[in-house]
Every structure is written in structure tokens, then in C-alpha cells.
Amino acid sequence: MQMFRKLVSKLNNQRKQKAAQGMSNPLVSDYEENKNEFLDGLSKRALDMYEKQCDIKNFSKLVLSDPENTSHIDMMQEMIKKGKVTDPFEDEKLAELADNEKFLRDLGLI
């Protein structure tokens, strides 16, 4: 997380410096600045990929932690009994869904 904060602050500082500079002379080329911008962009993409990989790893660990745990089914049945949630597999609800023109149009069936 600290690496992310450093990268964000560095990119913000560069953006502010560019805004303060205004126009630049096209005859003067700063190879080092261009190289640094490329590396910063590469670092940002690498950081994004790393965060995505961590998210996937954490989600997988959470999902696969206890496959025998069926508490979510009990919770859904409790909510259906209380009337907080409608059962999507009721015949009436399936019939309403089958006759829903907007839904069928979204699926490309009409």
C-alpha cells in the first residue's frame, strides 16, 4: 500500500510540474524525462496487475475456505420465509420472467 501511495504522489507531482511549465521548446528533447514517464507508466500498470492478482488470490482463498459450509442456503431460506426476498424459482416468478418483453428483448429473443 505504501508503494501505491508513493507512486500516486510522484504522478501527482509530475502532473503539477507539467501544468506549471506551460509550453516547452520542441527543439529541446529531454530523453530522461520521457524515459521516466515511460517507466512510471510501466510501474503503474505493474502495480495494477499486482493488485488484481492479490484480489483474485484473496477472493479464491475466501471462496474455497470451507466448501462444506452451507450457511448461505439457510440464510436465504430464512429470508424467503420472512418475506424479505422472493424465491426466484417459484413458478409464478418464472412465468413473469418468461413473459417480460424487456427481458426477452435484452436477451435478443424478440
C-alpha positions in Angstrom: 0.0 0.0 0.0 2.9 2.3 0.8 4.3 1.7 -2.7 1.0 2.7 -4.2 0.9 6.0 -2.2 4.5 6.8 -3.3 3.6 6.2 -6.9 0.4 8.3 -6.8 2.2 11.2 -5.1 5.0 11.0 -7.7 2.5 11.0 -10.6 0.6 14.0 -9.0 3.8 15.9 -8.6 4.8 15.3 -12.2 1.3 16.4 -13.4 1.6 19.6 -11.3 5.1 20.3 -12.7 3.8 19.9 -16.3 0.9 22.2 -15.7 3.2 24.8 -14.2 5.7 24.6 -17.1 3.3 25.6 -19.8 4.7 25.3 -23.3 8.0 23.6 -24.0 10.5 24.1 -26.7 10.1 21.3 -29.3 13.8 21.6 -30.3 15.0 20.6 -26.8 14.3 17.0 -26.1 14.5 15.6 -22.7 15.2 11.9 -23.1 15.4 11.3 -19.4 12.0 12.8 -18.7 10.4 10.7 -21.5 12.2 7.6 -20.1 11.0 8.4 -16.6 7.4 8.9 -17.8 7.5 5.5 -19.6 8.9 3.8 -16.5 6.3 5.4 -14.3 3.5 4.3 -16.6 5.0 0.8 -16.7 5.3 0.8 -12.9 1.6 1.9 -12.6 0.5 -0.9 -14.9 2.6 -3.4 -12.9 1.1 -2.2 -9.7 -2.4 -2.5 -11.1 -1.7 -6.0 -12.2 -0.2 -6.9 -8.8 -3.3 -5.5 -7.0 -5.6 -7.5 -9.4 -3.6 -10.7 -8.7 -3.9 -10.1 -4.9 -7.6 -9.5 -5.2 -8.1 -12.8 -7.2 -5.9 -14.7 -4.7 -7.8 -13.3 -1.7 -11.2 -14.0 -3.3 -10.2 -17.5 -4.2 -9.0 -18.1 -0.6 -12.3 -16.8 0.7 -14.4 -18.9 -1.6 -12.5 -22.1 -1.2 -12.0 -21.8 2.5 -14.9 -24.1 3.6 -16.8 -25.9 0.8 -18.9 -27.8 3.3 -20.3 -24.6 4.8 -23.9 -24.3 3.6 -24.9 -21.5 6.0 -25.7 -19.2 3.0 -28.5 -21.6 2.0 -30.0 -21.5 5.5 -29.8 -17.7 5.5 -31.6 -17.4 2.1 -34.4 -19.8 3.2 -34.8 -17.7 6.4 -35.0 -14.5 4.3 -37.6 -16.1 2.0 -39.7 -17.2 5.0 -39.7 -13.7 6.4 -40.7 -12.3 3.0 -37.6 -10.1 2.6 -36.6 -11.9 -0.6 -38.8 -13.6 -3.2 -37.8 -17.1 -4.3 -36.6 -16.8 -7.9 -37.6 -20.4 -8.6 -41.3 -20.1 -7.9 -43.5 -20.9 -10.9 -45.2 -17.6 -10.8 -41.9 -15.7 -10.9 -40.5 -17.8 -13.7 -43.8 -17.2 -15.7 -43.5 -13.4 -15.1 -39.9 -13.5 -16.3 -40.8 -15.6 -19.4 -43.5 -13.0 -20.3 -41.3 -10.0 -19.7 -40.8 -8.4 -23.1 -38.0 -6.1 -22.0 -36.0 -9.0 -20.6 -36.6 -11.1 -23.7 -35.6 -8.1 -25.9 -32.4 -7.7 -23.8 -31.6 -11.3 -24.5 -32.2 -10.9 -28.2 -35.0 -13.4 -28.3 -37.6 -10.9 -29.6 
